[in-house]
């Protein structure tokens, strides 16, 4: 029997990559590894995270629907970026504040601590640290 050993990549669809691209680049703090228009009919920007996971944003040639993102619809709830510990999470809180990215502040639960925020399309994102 095979097992899932890692998450290779996550890609989210954005309405306007020319708006979302610079926003994600500022938030991530790095240039994308890849910026191309594919034969499959979408442009994507892809970043390589420190653990090797790839994170990408896509804008399809076909226009996005009128409905906005909702974590209450079937599909993606949120994307969680990992932090080693609470100190790294606090550093991300300071970074989001510095960038003017509205966030919900750090919330502590028994299973860990999270810092929730949204991208320009309202896609739910989070930095998450395991419990101390």
PyMOL commands that set and color helices and strands:
alter all, ss='L'
color gray80, all
select helices_A, chain A and resi 17-28+86-99
alter helices_A, ss='H'
color red, helices_A
select strands_A, chain A and resi 9-13+34-37+42-48+54-60+79-83+103-109+112-118+124-129
alter strands_A, ss='S'
color yellow, strands_A
deselect
rebuild
show_as cartoon
